[in-house]
Amino acid sequence: MRNYKTIIVNKKGEDRLKNNHPWVFEGNIESSEIIEDGSLVDVLNEKKKYLGTGFYNSKSKIKVRIISRNTNDKFDYEFFKRRVGYALNYRLEVINKDNLNSFRVIYGEADEFPGLTVDKFDDVLVTEVLSLGIDLRKDIIYRALIESFKEKNILITGIYERNDNPIRLKEGLEEYKGWYLKSNNFSTTRIIVENDIKYLVDFESGQKTGFFLDQKYNRQLIKKLAKGKNVLDVCTHTGSFAMNAYFGGAKSVTAIDISEKALSDACKNFELNEMNINTICGDAFEVLEKLPKKKYDFIILDPPAFTKSKSTINNALKGYERLNYLGMKLLPRGGFLATASCSHFASEEDFREAIRKASVLADVKLKLVSATGPSPDHPELIGVPETKYLKFFIFQVF
């Protein structure tokens, strides 16, 4: 017998859930009982038919985050252990064994852990919790994580929480960061190896959980194309694309970033791998406008998200158009342009159109070499557009 409080959703909310989207918004709710924030609730349609069970939070714009559509599920340790097992087994199947030193273990809604991110950096798991329901149950989830890795004979010595994201405030949660389970090695940096290249990851102070793991296979594409070319890596951040180009046999590599700290961190990685890579500190738009034409024959554009809301999407698309135009104008005929967008608000169609407009302004044509997204440890959940965010194209310019 089920003893959860219930919420009744309208037709719009029912349709969203039936199409496999896991969120219920305030405007979807017809009626509800008095419910404690963070507790589990059953979601029903207007005919009282069961649609799913999820975490409730009155403070959030997302009132319910569905975690199960099975009335037989019991939300105990075994349930979460089973879910962790599904996520870990998936990664071990789809990620090349040479890249298992670091990967995304849990990717929120795509792994049916709404609001939870878990990344593995060597022997440490770095977590980010952005939903109250998960936060209240993190103890058993973390225990399930440690046990699941142990069963696979993969050593995990610590868990570090990066819960310093202001989104937590919208869930009624405080911001903080620190060790949950302290490793024997108290340092908050680790050296990871990806595609045979070493990176120093600072999971205490780096962006997000410390390192962007989603581009690992796109970086391999850069390595394959870079041989003998003069490469310019724009918005280099930790220097990952630049180093893959160098490792692939580039004639020369230059890395640009507006952040002095980012370039300093990138230079540490260059030294770690004994790579001679030039750097330029400055605004990408301003630097590209001043560089001489045809100096580089392979340009990589990987800017941060230009928009984090629907309200600024038009300005973001103009930014993508301008940045790609500047890159195309510098390239000679036959040169290559790699370009990315990491905002899910900018759809693939919108991003392609911005690139097309840029090519018209630059008076060039583009041959599509490849069109990819994130590595498979960041899977898109079909029906949930929020899990689709990264677009990565490589073109030849002529």
Secondary structure by P-SEA (a helix, b strand, c coil): ccbbbbbbbcaaaaaaaaacccccccccccccccccccbbbbbbcccccccbbbbbbccccccbbbccccccccccaaaaaaaaaaaaaaaaaccccccccccccccccccccccbbbbbcccbbbbbbccaaaaaaaaaaaaaaaaaaaaacccccbbbbcccccccccccccccccccccccccccbbbbbcccccccccccccccccccccaaaaaaaaaaacccccccccccccaaaaaaaaaacccbbbbbbccaaaaaaaaaaaaaaccbbbbbbccaaaaaaccccccccbbbbbbccccccccaaaaaaaaaaaaaaaaaaaccccbbbbbbbccccccaaaaaaaaaaaaaaacbbbbbcccccccccccccccccccccbbbbbbbcc
